[in-house]
Amino acid sequence: MSLKEKTIHGFKWSFIESFLTQFFNFVIGIILARLLSPRDFGLIGMLSIFLTVAATLAGSGLNQALIRKKDCADDDYSTAFYVNLLIGFFCFLILFASAGAIAVFFREPQLKSLLCVLAVLPVINSFGFVQSALLMKQLDFKTQAKISFIANTVAGAAGISMAFAGCGVWSLVAKSILQNLLGNSMLWLINRWKPALRFSVRSFKEMFGFGSKLLASSLIDTIFNNAYYFVIGRFFSSVDLGYYSRAEQFTGLISQNTTGSVQRVSYPSLATLQEDNHQLKSAYKKIVKSSMFVSCTIMLCLAASAKPLVLTLLGAKWQGSIDLLRMLAISGMLYPLHSLNLNILNIKGRSDLFLKLEIIKKILTVPIILIGVFHGLKLMVMCMVLFSFVAYFINSIPPGKIIGYSIREQLMDLAPSFLFASGLAGILWVLNACTCYSAPVLLTIQIGVALCIGLISAELMKLDEYVYLKTILKTMVRRQAVS
């Protein structure tokens, strides 16, 4: 199978996994939001910065190095496995020991018991990092799709059952642990690779030389991205954090998961073209344009339909998240650009430059956090939206110079998608004035209008991005029919 065929096959299963994961998480999240309170989600949000930092540390940056390295030996995989496992246990001990102090800091005594249980997550995930990297390196997203589907479905059902039984916030804890435990267990059952009883110092130094910079970048990114949870949880209330976390989960469900599926496939595929800038740029442009066509359209329409969406799916008790959802949707629209532009630096082995950009952006994030502390949650989120546009330019300049893809050229490529999405979202926004309809009816009308006008307009305009995605979809359908 050629690289192009492998990539299309990988995209197919990566998007299937992403779609199934998003769909079931979406449904499960709606059910849990109706059964639980904003405070329950806020309590978990307070712990997010500690859990995500631990998860990032447990990955140690070696997995990206494994995917990028062309001639990985068993020593490389085994060494990465033992390093990940050691760091995972270290993170568990730190989280368990600090649970009491964290509960005191947030003035929420229940956080101590919650974190003592959730502290096991870095250990669970450290067992599966290398197994997952192996599948990604082989572009075997079909297996990952099956694993993700089963783990999410079973864990979601367990969480909902516990919520119905009145377990409150513990239903979210159980869902998270069970989902990760099942996913990593199935990786071991399906994947034939098992670690050997050896450790290579040479291999560790080689991989960590590249991975350490990515680890530092990821840690900085994780800490600052979750600093908003930290600030809201400490200076506002668990209810406010619940509103924010629910709004972010809506946007992240689309922007981050979709980008993640694209990135997982594109990274190993584009890594094979790292020596040929012309081919790399050509392939990369198609990925950026098609990703942003989807992201702009969905996220701007989400912002326009935020009110009927929240009232219909979550209920009136979540009204406080409507304005936050609108603003975060606009910010999330650019998420694919951030990730994909920085992906080029990894592919070209410039993890040092990746780290420098992260440091610059996070320094600029500090004023936004201070605005939230002193001037309120909504103003902080508005500043986050403005910063997302600034961050785009910061992320785009160095990769553009490396492969000859300037910001001007990239903006020209993205303009049709943005204009198309803005026009469609504008129509949906006007429909919000129809106060004679209930929220469910209005949402149904908006979805119908978006699908009809969107598809007809895309067909008439013959946008390159739409045609490219349509061609890929047809290829997938034909291949599935043949098989």
C-alpha positions as CSV (number, residue, x, y, z in Angstrom):
1,M,0.0,0.0,0.0
2,S,1.4,3.4,-1.0
3,L,1.9,6.3,1.4
4,K,-1.1,8.1,-0.1
5,E,-3.3,5.0,0.3
6,K,-2.1,4.4,3.8
7,T,-2.8,8.1,4.6
8,I,-6.3,8.0,3.2
9,H,-7.0,4.7,5.0
10,G,-5.6,6.2,8.2
11,F,-7.8,9.3,7.8
12,K,-10.8,7.1,7.3
13,W,-10.4,5.2,10.5
14,S,-9.1,8.2,12.5
15,F,-12.2,10.2,11.5
16,I,-14.4,7.2,12.3
17,E,-12.8,6.9,15.7
18,S,-13.1,10.7,16.2
19,F,-16.7,10.7,15.0
20,L,-17.7,7.8,17.2
21,T,-15.8,9.2,20.2
22,Q,-17.3,12.6,19.8
23,F,-20.8,11.3,19.2
24,F,-20.9,9.1,22.3
25,N,-19.1,11.6,24.5
26,F,-21.5,14.2,23.3
27,V,-24.5,12.1,24.1
28,I,-23.0,10.9,27.4
29,G,-22.0,14.4,28.3
30,I,-25.6,15.7,27.7
31,I,-27.1,13.0,29.9
32,L,-24.6,13.5,32.7
33,A,-25.1,17.3,32.5
34,R,-28.8,16.8,33.0
35,L,-28.3,14.4,35.9
36,L,-25.5,16.3,37.6
37,S,-25.0,19.9,38.6
38,P,-22.6,22.5,37.3
39,R,-20.8,22.2,40.7
40,D,-20.0,18.5,40.0
41,F,-18.3,19.4,36.8
42,G,-16.6,22.3,38.5
43,L,-15.0,20.1,41.1
44,I,-13.4,17.9,38.4
45,G,-12.4,21.1,36.5
46,M,-10.4,22.2,39.6
47,L,-8.3,19.1,39.4
48,S,-7.8,19.2,35.6
49,I,-4.5,21.2,35.7
50,F,-2.9,18.6,38.1
51,L,-4.2,15.6,36.1
52,T,-3.2,16.9,32.7
53,V,0.2,17.9,33.9
54,A,0.7,14.4,35.3
55,A,-0.5,12.9,32.0
56,T,1.9,15.0,30.0
57,L,4.8,14.1,32.3
58,A,3.9,10.4,32.1
59,G,4.2,10.6,28.3
60,S,7.7,12.1,28.7
61,G,7.9,13.3,25.1
62,L,9.4,10.0,24.0
63,N,6.4,8.9,22.0
64,Q,6.7,11.6,19.5
65,A,10.4,10.7,19.2
66,L,9.4,7.1,18.5
67,I,6.9,8.1,15.8
68,R,9.4,10.4,14.1
69,K,12.4,8.0,14.2
70,K,12.5,5.9,11.1
71,D,14.6,2.9,12.3
72,C,13.3,2.2,15.8
73,A,14.6,-1.0,17.4
74,D,13.2,-3.0,20.3
75,D,15.6,-1.3,22.7
76,D,14.0,2.1,21.8
77,Y,10.5,0.9,22.5
78,S,11.4,-0.9,25.8
79,T,13.4,2.0,27.0
80,A,10.6,4.4,26.4
81,F,8.1,2.1,28.1
82,Y,10.1,1.9,31.3
83,V,10.7,5.6,31.4
84,N,7.0,6.3,31.0
85,L,6.1,3.8,33.6
86,L,8.6,5.2,36.2
87,I,7.3,8.7,35.6
88,G,3.7,7.5,35.9
89,F,4.3,6.1,39.3
90,F,6.1,9.2,40.4
91,C,3.2,11.4,39.3
92,F,0.8,9.1,41.3
93,L,2.8,9.6,44.5
94,I,3.0,13.4,44.1
95,L,-0.8,13.7,43.4
96,F,-1.7,11.4,46.3
97,A,0.5,13.3,48.7
98,S,-0.6,16.7,47.7
99,A,-4.4,16.0,47.6
100,G,-5.0,17.5,51.0
101,A,-3.2,20.7,50.3
102,I,-5.0,21.2,47.0
103,A,-8.4,20.7,48.7
104,V,-7.4,23.4,51.2
105,F,-6.3,25.8,48.5
106,F,-9.6,25.6,46.6
107,R,-11.6,25.5,49.9
108,E,-13.4,22.3,48.7
109,P,-12.8,19.4,51.2
110,Q,-14.2,16.9,48.8
111,L,-11.3,17.4,46.4
112,K,-9.0,15.4,48.6
113,S,-10.8,12.1,48.2
114,L,-11.5,12.8,44.5
115,L,-7.8,13.4,43.7
116,C,-6.6,10.4,45.8
117,V,-8.6,8.2,43.5
118,L,-7.9,10.0,40.2
119,A,-4.2,10.0,41.0
120,V,-4.0,6.5,39.5
121,L,-4.7,7.8,36.0
122,P,-1.0,8.6,35.1
123,V,0.0,5.0,36.1
124,I,-2.8,3.5,34.0
125,N,-1.9,5.6,30.9
126,S,1.8,5.0,31.2
127,F,1.2,1.4,30.3
128,G,-0.3,2.3,26.9
129,F,1.8,5.1,25.5
130,V,4.3,3.0,23.6
131,Q,1.5,0.6,22.4
132,S,-0.4,3.5,21.0
133,A,2.8,5.0,19.4
134,L,3.3,1.7,17.6
135,L,-0.2,1.7,16.1
136,M,0.2,5.4,15.1
137,K,3.6,4.7,13.5
138,Q,2.0,1.9,11.4
139,L,-1.0,4.2,10.6
140,D,-3.2,1.5,12.1
141,F,-6.1,3.7,13.2
142,K,-8.7,1.0,12.6
143,T,-7.5,-0.8,15.7
144,Q,-7.5,2.4,17.7
145,A,-11.0,3.2,16.5
146,K,-12.3,-0.1,17.8
147,I,-10.6,0.3,21.2
148,S,-11.8,3.9,21.6
149,F,-15.4,3.0,20.7
150,I,-15.6,0.1,23.2
151,A,-13.8,2.0,26.0
152,N,-15.9,5.1,25.7
153,T,-19.2,3.2,25.4
154,V,-18.7,1.0,28.4
155,A,-17.3,3.8,30.6
156,G,-20.0,6.2,29.5
157,A,-22.7,3.6,30.4
158,A,-21.1,3.0,33.8
159,G,-21.0,6.8,34.5
160,I,-24.6,7.3,33.6
161,S,-25.7,4.4,35.7
162,M,-23.9,5.8,38.7
163,A,-25.3,9.3,38.1
164,F,-28.9,7.8,38.0
165,A,-28.0,6.0,41.3
166,G,-27.2,9.4,42.9
167,C,-23.4,9.1,43.0
168,G,-23.0,12.7,41.9
169,V,-19.4,13.7,41.0
170,W,-18.1,10.2,41.6
171,S,-19.9,9.1,38.4
172,L,-17.5,11.4,36.5
173,V,-14.5,9.9,38.4
174,A,-15.6,6.3,37.6
175,K,-16.2,7.1,34.0
176,S,-12.7,8.6,33.6
177,I,-10.8,5.7,35.3
178,L,-12.8,3.0,33.6
179,Q,-12.4,4.6,30.1
180,N,-8.6,4.8,30.5
181,L,-8.3,1.3,32.1
182,L,-10.3,-0.4,29.4
183,G,-8.5,1.5,26.6
184,N,-5.0,0.6,27.8
185,S,-5.9,-3.0,28.6
186,M,-7.2,-3.6,25.1
187,L,-4.0,-2.0,23.6
188,W,-2.1,-4.8,25.4
189,L,-4.5,-7.5,24.3
190,I,-4.5,-6.5,20.7
191,N,-0.9,-5.4,20.2
192,R,1.7,-8.1,19.9
193,W,4.6,-6.0,21.1
194,K,5.8,-6.6,24.7
195,P,8.7,-4.8,26.5
196,A,11.9,-6.7,26.8
197,L,13.9,-6.7,30.1
198,R,16.5,-4.2,29.0
199,F,17.2,-0.5,29.1
200,S,19.4,1.4,26.7
201,V,21.0,4.6,28.0
202,R,22.1,5.4,24.4
203,S,18.6,5.1,23.1
204,F,17.2,7.2,26.0
205,K,19.7,10.0,25.4
206,E,18.9,10.0,21.7
207,M,15.1,10.1,22.1
208,F,15.1,12.4,25.1
209,G,17.3,14.9,23.2
210,F,14.4,15.4,20.9
211,G,11.5,14.5,23.2
212,S,12.6,16.6,26.2
213,K,12.0,19.9,24.3
214,L,8.6,18.6,23.2
215,L,7.9,17.6,26.8
216,A,8.9,21.0,28.1
217,S,6.7,22.6,25.4
218,S,3.7,20.4,26.3
219,L,4.1,21.1,30.0
220,I,4.1,24.8,29.4
221,D,1.1,24.5,27.1
222,T,-0.8,22.3,29.5
223,I,-0.1,24.5,32.6
224,F,-1.1,27.7,30.9
225,N,-4.1,26.2,29.1
226,N,-5.4,24.8,32.4
227,A,-4.5,27.9,34.3
228,Y,-7.9,29.3,33.4
229,Y,-9.5,26.4,35.3
230,F,-7.1,27.1,38.2
231,V,-8.0,30.8,38.3
232,I,-11.8,30.3,38.0
233,G,-11.8,27.6,40.6
234,R,-9.8,29.7,43.1
235,F,-11.1,33.2,42.6
236,F,-14.7,32.4,41.5
237,S,-16.8,29.3,42.3
238,S,-17.2,25.7,41.4
239,V,-20.5,26.6,39.7
240,D,-18.7,29.2,37.5
241,L,-16.0,26.7,36.7
242,G,-18.8,24.2,35.8
243,Y,-20.2,26.7,33.3
244,Y,-16.8,27.3,31.8
245,S,-15.8,23.6,31.6
246,R,-19.1,22.7,29.9
247,A,-18.7,25.4,27.3
248,E,-15.1,24.4,26.7
249,Q,-16.1,20.7,26.4
250,F,-18.6,21.6,23.7
251,T,-15.9,23.5,21.7
252,G,-13.1,21.0,22.5
253,L,-15.3,18.1,21.4
254,I,-15.2,19.5,17.9
255,S,-12.0,21.5,17.5
256,Q,-9.5,19.5,19.5
257,N,-10.8,16.0,18.7
258,T,-11.1,16.7,15.0
259,T,-7.6,18.3,14.9
260,G,-6.3,15.4,17.0
261,S,-7.5,12.9,14.4
262,V,-6.0,14.9,11.6
263,Q,-2.7,15.4,13.5
264,R,-2.4,11.7,14.4
265,V,-2.5,10.7,10.8
266,S,-0.7,13.7,9.2
267,Y,2.3,13.6,11.6
268,P,3.6,10.1,10.7
269,S,2.6,10.6,7.0
270,L,4.3,14.0,6.6
271,A,7.3,12.8,8.6
272,T,8.2,10.6,5.6
273,L,8.4,13.7,3.5
274,Q,10.6,15.7,5.9
275,E,13.5,15.8,3.5
276,D,11.5,17.2,0.5
277,N,10.1,20.7,1.3
278,H,8.2,20.9,-2.0
279,Q,6.2,17.7,-1.4
280,L,5.8,18.5,2.3
281,K,4.4,21.9,1.5
282,S,2.0,20.6,-1.1
283,A,0.6,17.9,1.2
284,Y,0.5,20.2,4.2
285,K,-1.5,22.9,2.3
286,K,-4.2,20.4,1.5
287,I,-4.4,19.3,5.2
288,V,-4.5,22.9,6.5
289,K,-7.2,24.1,4.0
290,S,-9.5,21.1,4.4
291,S,-9.1,21.1,8.3
292,M,-9.9,24.8,8.5
293,F,-12.9,24.5,6.1
294,V,-14.5,22.1,8.6
295,S,-13.3,23.9,11.7
296,C,-14.5,27.4,10.6
297,T,-17.9,26.1,9.4
298,I,-18.7,24.1,12.5
299,M,-17.3,26.5,15.1
300,L,-18.9,29.7,13.8
301,C,-22.2,27.9,13.4
302,L,-21.9,26.6,16.9
303,A,-21.3,30.2,18.2
304,A,-24.4,31.4,16.3
305,S,-26.6,28.6,17.7
306,A,-25.2,28.5,21.2
307,K,-28.4,29.6,23.0
308,P,-30.9,27.2,21.6
309,L,-28.3,24.4,21.7
310,V,-27.6,24.9,25.4
311,L,-31.2,25.3,26.4
312,T,-32.3,22.2,24.4
313,L,-29.6,19.8,25.3
314,L,-28.5,20.8,28.8
315,G,-31.5,22.7,30.2
316,A,-32.0,26.1,31.8
317,K,-29.7,25.5,34.7
318,W,-26.7,25.8,32.2
319,Q,-27.7,29.2,30.9
320,G,-24.6,30.7,32.4
321,S,-22.4,28.8,29.8
322,I,-24.1,30.4,26.7
323,D,-22.0,33.5,26.3
324,L,-18.9,31.6,27.2
325,L,-19.6,29.0,24.6
326,R,-20.0,31.7,21.9
327,M,-16.6,33.2,22.7
328,L,-14.8,29.9,23.1
329,A,-16.2,28.7,19.8
330,I,-14.6,31.6,17.9
331,S,-11.3,31.0,19.7
332,G,-11.5,27.2,19.0
333,M,-12.0,27.8,15.3
334,L,-8.2,28.5,15.1
335,Y,-7.2,25.4,17.0
336,P,-6.3,23.3,13.9
337,L,-4.0,26.1,12.7
338,H,-2.1,26.3,16.0
339,S,-1.5,22.5,16.1
340,L,-0.8,21.9,12.4
341,N,1.6,24.8,12.0
342,L,3.6,23.6,15.1
343,N,3.4,20.1,13.7
344,I,5.8,21.2,11.0
345,L,8.5,22.1,13.6
346,N,8.3,18.5,15.0
347,I,8.5,17.0,11.5
348,K,11.6,19.0,10.7
349,G,13.2,18.2,14.0
350,R,13.0,21.7,15.4
351,S,11.7,20.9,18.8
352,D,13.9,23.7,20.2
353,L,12.0,26.3,18.1
354,F,8.7,24.7,19.3
355,L,9.8,25.3,22.9
356,K,10.8,28.9,22.2
357,L,7.4,29.7,20.7
358,E,5.5,28.1,23.6
359,I,7.5,30.2,26.1
360,I,6.7,33.4,24.1
361,K,3.0,32.7,24.0
362,K,2.7,31.8,27.6
363,I,4.4,35.0,28.7
364,L,1.8,36.8,26.7
365,T,-0.9,34.7,28.5
366,V,-0.1,36.1,31.9
367,P,-2.0,39.4,31.4
368,I,-5.1,37.5,30.4
369,I,-5.0,35.5,33.6
370,L,-4.6,38.7,35.7
371,I,-7.5,40.3,33.9
372,G,-9.7,37.3,34.9
373,V,-8.6,37.7,38.5
374,F,-9.3,41.4,38.7
375,H,-12.0,42.0,36.1
376,G,-14.2,38.9,35.8
377,L,-14.7,35.7,33.9
378,K,-16.3,37.1,30.7
379,L,-13.7,39.7,30.1
380,M,-11.0,37.1,30.6
381,V,-12.6,34.8,27.9
382,M,-12.9,37.8,25.5
383,C,-9.2,38.4,25.9
384,M,-8.6,34.7,25.2
385,V,-10.4,35.0,21.9
386,L,-8.2,38.0,20.9
387,F,-5.1,36.2,22.0
388,S,-5.9,33.1,19.8
389,F,-5.5,35.4,16.7
390,V,-2.2,36.7,18.0
391,A,-1.0,33.2,18.7
392,Y,-1.8,32.2,15.2
393,F,0.8,34.7,13.8
394,I,3.3,33.6,16.4
395,N,2.9,29.9,15.5
396,S,2.8,30.5,11.7
397,I,6.0,32.5,11.0
398,P,8.8,30.0,11.8
399,P,7.1,27.0,10.1
400,G,6.3,29.1,7.1
401,K,9.9,30.1,6.7
402,I,11.1,26.5,7.0
403,I,8.9,25.1,4.2
404,G,8.3,28.3,2.2
405,Y,4.6,28.8,3.2
406,S,4.3,32.4,4.2
407,I,1.5,33.8,6.4
408,R,0.2,35.9,3.4
409,E,-0.1,32.7,1.3
410,Q,-1.7,30.8,4.1
411,L,-4.3,33.6,4.8
412,M,-5.1,33.7,1.1
413,D,-5.7,29.9,1.2
414,L,-7.9,30.2,4.3
415,A,-10.0,33.2,3.2
416,P,-12.6,31.3,1.2
417,S,-13.3,28.9,4.1
418,F,-13.6,31.8,6.6
419,L,-15.9,33.8,4.3
420,F,-18.1,30.8,3.5
421,A,-18.4,29.9,7.3
422,S,-19.1,33.5,8.3
423,G,-21.9,33.9,5.8
424,L,-23.5,30.6,6.9
425,A,-23.2,31.6,10.6
426,G,-24.7,35.0,9.9
427,I,-27.8,33.4,8.6
428,L,-28.1,31.3,11.7
429,W,-27.6,34.3,13.9
430,V,-30.4,36.2,12.2
431,L,-32.7,33.2,12.9
432,N,-32.1,33.7,16.7
433,A,-34.5,36.7,16.4
434,C,-37.4,34.3,15.9
435,T,-38.6,34.3,19.5
436,C,-41.9,32.8,18.6
437,Y,-40.2,29.3,18.5
438,S,-39.1,27.2,21.4
439,A,-35.4,26.4,21.8
440,P,-35.7,22.9,20.4
441,V,-37.7,24.0,17.3
442,L,-35.3,26.9,16.7
443,L,-32.3,24.6,16.9
444,T,-33.9,22.1,14.5
445,I,-34.6,25.0,12.0
446,Q,-31.0,26.2,12.3
447,I,-29.5,22.8,11.7
448,G,-31.7,22.2,8.7
449,V,-30.9,25.6,7.2
450,A,-27.2,25.1,7.9
451,L,-27.1,21.7,6.1
452,C,-29.2,22.8,3.1
453,I,-27.7,26.2,2.5
454,G,-24.2,25.0,3.4
455,L,-24.2,22.0,1.0
456,I,-25.8,23.8,-1.9
457,S,-23.5,26.8,-1.5
458,A,-20.4,24.6,-1.3
459,E,-21.5,22.7,-4.4
460,L,-22.1,25.9,-6.4
461,M,-18.9,27.6,-5.3
462,K,-16.7,24.5,-5.9
463,L,-14.4,25.4,-3.1
464,D,-11.1,23.5,-3.4
465,E,-11.4,22.5,0.3
466,Y,-14.9,21.1,-0.2
467,V,-14.0,19.3,-3.4
468,Y,-10.9,17.7,-1.7
469,L,-12.9,16.5,1.2
470,K,-15.6,15.2,-1.0
471,T,-13.1,13.3,-3.1
472,I,-11.6,11.7,0.0
473,L,-15.1,10.7,1.2
474,K,-16.0,9.2,-2.1
475,T,-12.7,7.2,-2.2
476,M,-13.4,5.9,1.3
477,V,-16.9,4.8,0.3
478,R,-15.8,3.1,-2.8
479,R,-13.0,1.3,-1.0
480,Q,-15.4,0.2,1.7
481,A,-17.9,-1.1,-0.9
482,V,-15.2,-3.1,-2.7
483,S,-13.9,-4.6,0.6
